[in-house]
Amino acid sequence: MTSSTLKTAVLVFGIAIISNISYGQSGDKQERKGPPTFAQLLKEMDKNEDGKLSKDELKGPLKEDFSKVDTDEDGFISEEEFKKAPKPKRKERN
């Protein structure tokens, strides 16, 4: 390989990595702007695909406040209960 070919290959490779990192980070921020929808939660957490979320399937604030959200006390969070759920308080940044 000649010196100019090697330099070109390294330059192209570097640009590809930088553009991939930049795109990946901005893409995540756009997806996380608002709270997740019930459909998104089902897709990510509903392991048995029954259309409801049990406490065992959840994580984070929704799991911590499970008893507040599960208003009919059937052990599952339905879409209706999720829509009526109290919004978690945001933590203050230092």
Backbone as JSON, one array per atom type, in Angstrom:
{
  "sequence": "MTSSTLKTAVLVFGIAIISNISYGQSGDKQERKGPPTFAQLLKEMDKNEDGKLSKDELKGPLKEDFSKVDTDEDGFISEEEFKKAPKPKRKERN",
  "N": [[0.84, -1.18, 0.0], [0.46, 2.19, -0.74], [1.63, 5.28, 0.69], [-0.2, 7.42, 0.48], [-2.59, 6.06, -0.05], [-2.91, 4.64, 2.3], [-3.2, 6.75, 4.12], [-5.62, 7.84, 3.18], [-7.36, 5.7, 3.65], [-7.27, 5.52, 6.47], [-8.31, 8.05, 7.11], [-10.93, 7.91, 6.04], [-11.95, 5.8, 7.56], [-11.79, 6.94, 10.14], [-13.58, 9.12, 9.89], [-15.94, 7.71, 9.45], [-16.27, 6.41, 11.92], [-16.52, 8.6, 13.7], [-18.83, 9.9, 12.69], [-20.7, 7.9, 13.1], [-20.73, 7.67, 15.91], [-21.61, 10.24, 16.64], [-24.16, 10.29, 15.44], [-25.43, 8.17, 16.76], [-25.56, 9.08, 19.42], [-27.15, 11.44, 19.22], [-29.48, 10.32, 18.27], [-30.41, 8.77, 20.43], [-31.06, 10.74, 22.31], [-33.21, 12.04, 21.1], [-35.17, 10.05, 21.13], [-35.67, 9.79, 23.83], [-36.95, 12.05, 24.79], [-39.58, 12.46, 25.79], [-41.91, 10.92, 28.15], [-42.24, 7.32, 28.13], [-44.57, 5.6, 26.0], [-47.46, 3.51, 26.63], [-47.52, 1.42, 24.82], [-44.81, 1.31, 24.06], [-43.65, 0.52, 26.47], [-44.84, -2.01, 26.78], [-43.7, -3.32, 24.6], [-41.02, -3.36, 25.37], [-41.02, -4.54, 27.96], [-43.07, -6.43, 28.5], [-42.94, -9.5, 29.07], [-44.39, -11.93, 28.87], [-46.21, -11.3, 26.97], [-48.96, -10.56, 27.37], [-50.32, -8.22, 27.23], [-50.48, -6.7, 29.47], [-48.79, -5.35, 32.34], [-46.92, -6.85, 34.79], [-45.68, -6.62, 38.18], [-43.27, -7.96, 38.39], [-42.28, -7.76, 35.82], [-41.54, -5.16, 35.48], [-39.42, -2.2, 35.91], [-37.6, 0.44, 37.54], [-39.14, 3.69, 38.24], [-41.85, 3.05, 37.79], [-42.1, 0.46, 38.75], [-41.47, 0.89, 41.43], [-43.63, 2.46, 42.25], [-45.75, 0.76, 41.95], [-48.05, -0.18, 43.41], [-49.54, 2.15, 43.64], [-50.25, 2.67, 41.03], [-51.57, 0.38, 40.13], [-54.6, 0.37, 40.37], [-56.93, -1.22, 40.47], [-56.05, -3.36, 41.83], [-55.31, -5.9, 40.79], [-52.9, -7.01, 40.29], [-51.66, -6.36, 37.97], [-50.71, -3.87, 35.54], [-52.75, -2.14, 33.52], [-53.41, -0.62, 30.3], [-55.22, 1.48, 30.67], [-54.93, 2.03, 33.44], [-52.28, 2.83, 33.41], [-52.4, 5.2, 31.94], [-53.76, 6.83, 33.72], [-52.02, 7.04, 35.79], [-50.06, 8.56, 38.43], [-47.64, 11.03, 37.69], [-44.11, 10.51, 37.83], [-41.92, 12.24, 40.07], [-39.41, 14.53, 39.1], [-35.92, 14.27, 39.57], [-33.85, 16.64, 41.14], [-31.13, 18.36, 39.66], [-27.73, 18.68, 40.63]],
  "CA": [[0.0, 0.0, 0.0], [1.23, 3.44, -0.76], [1.4, 6.16, 1.82], [-1.43, 8.2, 0.28], [-3.72, 5.14, 0.07], [-3.05, 4.36, 3.72], [-3.75, 7.96, 4.74], [-7.01, 7.93, 2.77], [-8.11, 4.65, 4.35], [-7.37, 5.92, 7.88], [-9.2, 9.2, 7.15], [-12.3, 7.43, 5.81], [-12.32, 5.01, 8.73], [-11.99, 7.89, 11.24], [-14.82, 9.86, 9.64], [-17.04, 6.77, 9.64], [-16.44, 6.2, 13.37], [-17.01, 9.84, 14.31], [-20.21, 10.14, 12.29], [-21.52, 6.88, 13.74], [-20.85, 8.03, 17.32], [-22.45, 11.43, 16.71], [-25.52, 9.92, 15.09], [-25.94, 7.31, 17.82], [-25.88, 9.88, 20.6], [-28.28, 12.32, 18.97], [-30.66, 9.49, 18.11], [-30.9, 8.4, 21.74], [-31.65, 11.91, 22.96], [-34.5, 12.3, 20.49], [-36.1, 9.04, 21.56], [-35.92, 9.88, 25.26], [-37.43, 13.38, 25.15], [-40.78, 12.39, 26.6], [-42.1, 9.65, 28.83], [-42.59, 6.25, 27.19], [-45.99, 5.26, 25.86], [-47.77, 2.17, 27.12], [-47.1, 0.49, 23.77], [-43.36, 1.16, 24.15], [-43.37, -0.28, 27.66], [-45.21, -3.39, 26.47], [-42.7, -3.86, 23.69], [-39.76, -3.55, 26.08], [-41.07, -5.23, 29.24], [-44.13, -7.45, 28.63], [-42.26, -10.75, 28.72], [-45.32, -12.99, 28.48], [-47.02, -10.73, 25.9], [-50.37, -10.62, 27.69], [-50.91, -6.88, 27.09], [-50.47, -6.06, 30.78], [-47.47, -5.36, 32.96], [-46.88, -7.27, 36.19], [-44.59, -5.99, 38.93], [-42.04, -8.69, 38.06], [-41.8, -7.36, 34.5], [-41.2, -3.74, 35.48], [-38.22, -1.67, 36.56], [-37.6, 1.89, 37.7], [-40.2, 4.35, 39.01], [-43.12, 2.36, 37.65], [-42.07, -0.68, 39.68], [-41.48, 1.45, 42.78], [-44.97, 2.98, 42.53], [-46.69, -0.21, 41.38], [-49.32, -0.22, 44.14], [-50.29, 3.39, 43.35], [-50.73, 2.61, 39.65], [-52.48, -0.77, 40.02], [-55.75, 0.82, 41.15], [-57.91, -2.29, 40.7], [-55.33, -4.34, 42.66], [-55.33, -7.24, 40.19], [-51.53, -7.47, 40.12], [-51.19, -5.95, 36.64], [-51.0, -2.5, 35.12], [-53.36, -2.11, 32.19], [-53.19, 0.66, 29.61], [-56.07, 2.47, 31.33], [-54.28, 2.4, 34.7], [-51.05, 3.55, 33.07], [-52.76, 6.56, 31.52], [-54.21, 7.59, 34.89], [-50.98, 6.96, 36.82], [-49.4, 9.81, 38.77], [-46.33, 11.19, 37.05], [-43.01, 10.52, 38.81], [-41.26, 13.53, 40.27], [-38.07, 14.57, 38.55], [-34.86, 14.55, 40.53], [-33.14, 17.89, 40.86], [-29.7, 18.22, 39.36], [-26.86, 19.51, 41.49]],
  "C": [[0.88, 1.24, 0.0], [0.82, 4.3, 0.41], [0.09, 6.94, 1.68], [-2.67, 7.31, 0.39], [-3.98, 4.82, 1.54], [-3.66, 5.56, 4.45], [-5.24, 8.11, 4.42], [-7.86, 6.91, 3.51], [-8.31, 5.02, 5.82], [-8.35, 7.09, 8.02], [-10.66, 8.77, 6.99], [-12.79, 6.65, 7.02], [-12.62, 5.93, 9.93], [-13.29, 8.67, 11.1], [-16.03, 8.95, 9.88], [-17.31, 6.55, 11.13], [-17.04, 7.44, 14.02], [-18.47, 10.09, 13.94], [-21.14, 9.12, 12.92], [-21.75, 7.21, 15.21], [-21.78, 9.23, 17.46], [-23.91, 11.09, 16.44], [-26.15, 9.09, 16.2], [-26.35, 8.1, 19.05], [-27.07, 10.78, 20.36], [-29.56, 11.53, 18.8], [-31.25, 9.08, 19.44], [-31.6, 9.55, 22.42], [-33.03, 12.2, 22.39], [-35.54, 11.3, 20.96], [-36.51, 9.21, 23.01], [-36.48, 11.22, 25.69], [-38.64, 13.33, 26.07], [-40.89, 11.06, 27.31], [-42.51, 8.57, 27.83], [-44.11, 6.06, 27.12], [-46.21, 3.86, 26.41], [-47.33, 1.12, 26.1], [-45.6, 0.26, 23.81], [-42.98, 0.3, 25.35], [-43.71, -1.75, 27.43], [-44.15, -4.05, 25.61], [-41.4, -4.21, 24.42], [-39.86, -4.52, 27.26], [-42.08, -6.37, 29.35], [-43.6, -8.8, 28.17], [-43.21, -11.84, 28.25], [-46.34, -12.53, 27.44], [-48.53, -10.87, 26.14], [-51.06, -9.26, 27.6], [-51.03, -6.13, 28.4], [-49.06, -6.17, 31.35], [-47.59, -5.77, 34.42], [-45.68, -6.61, 36.87], [-43.26, -6.65, 38.61], [-41.45, -8.26, 36.72], [-41.25, -5.94, 34.47], [-39.87, -3.45, 36.13], [-38.38, -0.17, 36.7], [-38.79, 2.42, 38.49], [-41.56, 3.64, 38.93], [-43.2, 1.16, 38.58], [-42.16, -0.19, 41.12], [-42.87, 1.92, 43.2], [-46.07, 2.03, 42.05], [-48.05, -0.19, 42.09], [-50.17, 1.03, 43.91], [-50.93, 3.33, 41.97], [-51.76, 1.5, 39.46], [-53.74, -0.5, 40.85], [-56.79, -0.26, 41.38], [-57.31, -3.47, 41.47], [-55.4, -5.76, 42.12], [-53.93, -7.79, 39.94], [-50.93, -7.12, 38.77], [-51.5, -4.48, 36.42], [-51.52, -2.58, 33.69], [-53.07, -0.75, 31.55], [-53.99, 1.77, 30.27], [-55.44, 2.95, 32.64], [-53.0, 3.2, 34.44], [-51.35, 4.99, 32.7], [-53.16, 7.43, 32.7], [-53.16, 7.66, 36.0], [-50.4, 8.34, 37.15], [-48.01, 9.86, 38.14], [-45.23, 11.22, 38.1], [-42.38, 11.9, 38.89], [-39.85, 13.45, 39.73], [-37.08, 14.9, 39.64], [-34.17, 15.84, 40.12], [-31.69, 17.61, 40.6], [-28.91, 19.14, 40.26], [-26.03, 20.43, 40.67]]
}
